[in-house]
Amino acid sequence: GIQVEQSPPDLILQEGANSTLRCNFSDSVNNLQWFHQNPWGQLINLFYIPSGTKQNGRLSATTVATERYSLLYISSSQTTDSGVYFCAVDWSNTGKLIFGQGTTLQVKP
Amino acid sequence: GAVVSQHPSRVICKSGTSVKIECRSLDFQATTMFWYRQFPKQSLMLMATSNEGSKATYEQGVEKDKFLINHASLTLSTLTVTSAHPEDSSFYICSARDHSMNTEAFFGQGTRLTVV
């Protein structure tokens, strides 16, 4: 089956710093989503980005489908950005998602 | 975005009992919903696909007789953990996608199950 790998697994930042999270996938996909899981377990949709670049405030994402990777950029990080960031891919276009292992981000004040 | 509501958010049950978890799409119809399980410090693993009006499709290694799924309407899927054991303690979370829009999936709030 398709493999989804995220890096780095853990990241510690000082408030105000920028960061880049990476998601590699082993096969062609129809859809790719980025999520932020908060401390209560809720998955917050960040981006639906099968290809191209999108921006939402301090966050932006780029997916290069032909090279099978996606990047999530966080600028001017805040303590509220802490949590686990997941990328997930839908290879069958059914809504069924395969998740990466996540990047745990800690932003220190 | 679309809203998916999951209930209960937290449940504690005794070994041997059954627990039902509900997943509702509040502002769209979903012919398909998905159930995932997440153990502490791990990623989400797909358990099964819930299909409206037909049998669920289970992923390899998931016991269909233990995790009963019913999708009786276009807005409701239920997961029943039968004869629960402590090893079934986990975070269960559902997702759905608006089948008329065919875009991103949205997730419920999740249910933290503790079996004592």
Interface residues (C-beta under 8 A of the other chain):
Chain A: N31 Q33 F35 W40 G41 Q42 L43 N45 Y48 F86 A88 D90 N93 T94 G95 K96 L97 I98 F99 G100 Q101 G102
Chain B: G1 T32 F34 Q38 Q42 S43 L44 M45 L46 T49 F91 I93 S95 A96 R97 N102 T103 E104 A105 F106 F107 Q109 G110 R112
